[in-house]
């Protein structure tokens, strides 16, 4: 819960290098210790949404600010920062500068939240919905993604290609994340029990790919 979704979890794995800094006395982690560490911290932030974990993520963003993949997805990462500060009242005070933080500071929060809550659909919005879910753990974002997966292209108002891409990316990413993350799988299981056939397909896929499961 975690760069561009539905590929953000995989893309994020290509972002970073290891960093571990020791202080006086016991070692104190100040940034991601590995590529997997940063990826998992973003994807599971909702499990332990502390200022300390947030600080580690912000420090990592500064450390790898020159990475072109990170810079290309700075706005998406800024949406994570926005969700974290709004949901948990966390602060960026004292954080070293990075392009995602610059985007966060320059963002029009009202316009962003209006866009996120409106009925439009796109692969880019799917990315942000996944980022919001992994940050907050709120299932309303999973509900939105499930709904997008079944958008009727005939109601696209001459935007069939964008709508189709939104639906296909939502389907792919939901199925993939159901296989990886127990929170998403539990959501799929509840929907499947209620008769949602796509959710049942995702549950079956997850059970067939146990090797993909994350802690």
NORBEL-V142656 format. One record per residue. N is the residue number from 1. PHI is phi in radians with two decimals (* if undefined). NEAR is the number of other ideal C-beta (glycine too) atoms within 10 Angstrom. D_FIRST is the distance of its C-alpha to the first C-alpha in Angstrom with 2 decimals. Layout:
n: <N & N>
phi: <PHI & PHI>
near: <NEAR & NEAR>
d_first: <D_FIRST & D_FIRST>
This chain:
n: <1 & 2 & 3 & 4 & 5 & 6 & 7 & 8 & 9 & 10 & 11 & 12 & 13 & 14 & 15 & 16 & 17 & 18 & 19 & 20 & 21 & 22 & 23 & 24 & 25 & 26 & 27 & 28 & 29 & 30 & 31 & 32 & 33 & 34 & 35 & 36 & 37 & 38 & 39 & 40 & 41 & 42 & 43 & 44 & 45 & 46 & 47 & 48 & 49 & 50 & 51 & 52 & 53 & 54 & 55 & 56 & 57 & 58 & 59 & 60 & 61 & 62 & 63 & 64 & 65 & 66 & 67 & 68 & 69 & 70 & 71 & 72 & 73 & 74 & 75 & 76 & 77 & 78 & 79 & 80 & 81 & 82 & 83 & 84 & 85 & 86 & 87 & 88 & 89 & 90 & 91 & 92 & 93 & 94 & 95 & 96 & 97 & 98 & 99 & 100 & 101 & 102 & 103 & 104 & 105 & 106 & 107 & 108 & 109 & 110 & 111 & 112 & 113 & 114 & 115 & 116 & 117 & 118 & 119 & 120 & 121 & 122 & 123 & 124 & 125 & 126 & 127 & 128 & 129 & 130 & 131 & 132 & 133 & 134 & 135 & 136 & 137 & 138 & 139 & 140 & 141 & 142 & 143 & 144 & 145 & 146 & 147 & 148 & 149 & 150 & 151 & 152 & 153 & 154 & 155 & 156 & 157 & 158 & 159 & 160 & 161 & 162 & 163 & 164 & 165 & 166 & 167 & 168 & 169 & 170 & 171 & 172 & 173 & 174 & 175 & 176 & 177 & 178 & 179 & 180 & 181 & 182 & 183 & 184 & 185 & 186 & 187 & 188 & 189 & 190 & 191 & 192 & 193 & 194 & 195 & 196 & 197 & 198 & 199 & 200 & 201 & 202 & 203 & 204 & 205 & 206 & 207 & 208 & 209 & 210 & 211 & 212 & 213 & 214 & 215>
phi: <* & * & * & -1.50 & -1.46 & -1.29 & -1.68 & -1.08 & -1.12 & -1.26 & -1.12 & -1.11 & -1.13 & -1.64 & -1.43 & -2.12 & -2.10 & -1.39 & -2.56 & -2.53 & -2.06 & -1.75 & -1.96 & -1.32 & 1.29 & -1.06 & -1.15 & -2.14 & -1.32 & -2.04 & -2.74 & -0.99 & -1.50 & -2.82 & -1.06 & -1.10 & -1.04 & -1.12 & -1.04 & -1.22 & -1.07 & -1.22 & -1.27 & -2.06 & -1.00 & -1.09 & -1.33 & -2.43 & -1.43 & -1.69 & -1.09 & -1.12 & -1.15 & -1.12 & -1.07 & -1.08 & -1.13 & -1.09 & -1.12 & -1.13 & -1.07 & -1.18 & -1.03 & -1.89 & -1.11 & -1.41 & -1.19 & -1.17 & -1.14 & -1.12 & -1.16 & -1.17 & -2.01 & -1.06 & -1.18 & -1.15 & -1.12 & -1.06 & -1.18 & -1.13 & -1.07 & -1.08 & -1.11 & -1.16 & -1.24 & -1.34 & -1.27 & -1.97 & 1.02 & -1.42 & -2.13 & -1.73 & -0.99 & 1.50 & -1.28 & -1.17 & -1.19 & -2.69 & -1.08 & -1.00 & -1.21 & -1.09 & -1.13 & -1.06 & -1.15 & -1.51 & -1.22 & -1.57 & -1.08 & -1.10 & -1.13 & -1.11 & -1.15 & -1.10 & -1.09 & -1.14 & -1.58 & -1.34 & -1.56 & -1.21 & -2.43 & -2.87 & -1.01 & -1.12 & -1.18 & -0.99 & -0.98 & -1.20 & -1.09 & -1.13 & -1.06 & -1.13 & -1.13 & -1.14 & -1.35 & -1.82 & 1.33 & -1.39 & -1.23 & -1.05 & -1.26 & -1.17 & -1.04 & -1.11 & -1.13 & -1.10 & -1.12 & -1.08 & -1.08 & -2.09 & -1.08 & -1.46 & -1.07 & -1.20 & -1.82 & -1.50 & 0.96 & 1.15 & -2.16 & -1.01 & -1.08 & -1.12 & -1.11 & -1.07 & -1.13 & -1.08 & -1.14 & -1.19 & -1.23 & -1.15 & -1.10 & -1.08 & -1.22 & -1.13 & -1.09 & -1.10 & -1.29 & -1.12 & -1.30 & -1.66 & -2.07 & -1.06 & -1.10 & -1.26 & -1.09 & -1.09 & -1.08 & -1.10 & -1.10 & -1.15 & -1.18 & -1.09 & -1.12 & -1.58 & 1.79 & -1.30 & -1.24 & -1.18 & -1.05 & -1.10 & -1.12 & -1.17 & -1.10 & -1.09 & -1.08 & -1.08 & -1.25 & -1.50 & -2.25 & -1.10 & -1.18 & -1.47 & -1.10 & -1.73 & -1.04>
near: <27 & 25 & 24 & 21 & 29 & 22 & 17 & 25 & 24 & 13 & 18 & 25 & 15 & 12 & 20 & 23 & 11 & 12 & 18 & 13 & 11 & 10 & 9 & 6 & 6 & 6 & 10 & 11 & 17 & 16 & 21 & 26 & 17 & 14 & 16 & 14 & 18 & 26 & 23 & 19 & 20 & 23 & 24 & 19 & 25 & 20 & 12 & 10 & 17 & 11 & 13 & 10 & 18 & 23 & 18 & 20 & 21 & 23 & 19 & 23 & 28 & 15 & 19 & 20 & 17 & 9 & 17 & 8 & 14 & 24 & 14 & 13 & 24 & 18 & 17 & 21 & 25 & 24 & 22 & 25 & 25 & 21 & 24 & 25 & 16 & 14 & 16 & 16 & 8 & 19 & 13 & 16 & 6 & 7 & 17 & 12 & 12 & 25 & 20 & 24 & 20 & 13 & 17 & 22 & 11 & 9 & 16 & 9 & 11 & 8 & 9 & 15 & 13 & 10 & 12 & 17 & 10 & 9 & 7 & 13 & 25 & 15 & 19 & 16 & 19 & 29 & 22 & 24 & 23 & 29 & 29 & 24 & 28 & 27 & 28 & 20 & 17 & 14 & 15 & 12 & 23 & 23 & 14 & 20 & 26 & 20 & 13 & 24 & 22 & 12 & 16 & 8 & 13 & 8 & 9 & 16 & 7 & 7 & 15 & 12 & 10 & 16 & 21 & 14 & 16 & 24 & 21 & 15 & 25 & 27 & 20 & 14 & 24 & 26 & 23 & 21 & 29 & 27 & 22 & 19 & 23 & 13 & 20 & 25 & 20 & 14 & 23 & 27 & 17 & 13 & 19 & 17 & 11 & 9 & 8 & 16 & 10 & 17 & 23 & 16 & 16 & 27 & 22 & 14 & 17 & 23 & 11 & 10 & 14 & 8 & 6 & 14 & 12 & 15 & 7>
d_first: <0.00 & 4.10 & 11.25 & 12.49 & 10.63 & 11.67 & 12.61 & 10.21 & 8.76 & 12.50 & 13.89 & 12.00 & 13.73 & 16.93 & 16.57 & 17.57 & 20.23 & 20.64 & 21.62 & 22.91 & 25.44 & 27.77 & 29.38 & 32.30 & 32.15 & 28.90 & 26.43 & 23.78 & 20.57 & 20.34 & 17.96 & 15.81 & 18.17 & 17.13 & 15.20 & 13.07 & 12.68 & 11.29 & 8.82 & 7.64 & 8.01 & 5.73 & 2.78 & 4.72 & 6.38 & 6.99 & 8.96 & 11.25 & 11.28 & 14.57 & 16.65 & 17.07 & 13.48 & 13.40 & 16.74 & 15.72 & 13.19 & 16.01 & 18.55 & 16.79 & 16.73 & 20.42 & 21.22 & 20.06 & 21.13 & 23.78 & 21.57 & 22.28 & 19.00 & 17.25 & 20.07 & 19.92 & 16.38 & 17.11 & 16.90 & 13.34 & 12.39 & 14.80 & 12.92 & 10.03 & 13.05 & 14.61 & 11.97 & 11.90 & 15.69 & 16.33 & 14.28 & 15.20 & 18.25 & 17.25 & 19.57 & 19.80 & 23.40 & 24.62 & 21.81 & 23.38 & 23.46 & 21.28 & 21.20 & 17.77 & 19.35 & 22.47 & 20.73 & 19.07 & 22.57 & 24.24 & 22.02 & 23.71 & 21.29 & 23.44 & 23.63 & 19.92 & 19.15 & 22.10 & 20.89 & 17.41 & 19.24 & 22.08 & 22.76 & 22.48 & 20.31 & 19.54 & 17.26 & 16.44 & 15.48 & 13.21 & 11.37 & 11.18 & 10.25 & 7.05 & 6.47 & 7.84 & 6.00 & 2.54 & 5.74 & 8.02 & 7.31 & 10.32 & 11.41 & 13.66 & 11.23 & 11.15 & 14.88 & 15.31 & 13.84 & 16.05 & 18.92 & 18.62 & 18.93 & 22.37 & 23.77 & 27.52 & 28.60 & 32.01 & 30.69 & 29.24 & 32.23 & 33.01 & 29.42 & 29.14 & 27.69 & 24.78 & 24.18 & 24.46 & 21.98 & 19.49 & 20.12 & 20.07 & 16.85 & 15.18 & 16.84 & 16.00 & 12.27 & 12.08 & 14.35 & 12.66 & 9.22 & 11.47 & 13.16 & 10.37 & 8.23 & 10.65 & 9.08 & 9.42 & 12.69 & 14.06 & 13.70 & 15.50 & 18.05 & 19.01 & 19.57 & 21.45 & 23.62 & 24.54 & 25.76 & 23.01 & 24.07 & 21.11 & 18.80 & 21.42 & 21.27 & 17.55 & 18.28 & 21.21 & 19.37 & 16.84 & 19.92 & 21.70 & 19.12 & 18.43 & 18.37 & 14.92 & 13.35 & 11.05 & 12.01>
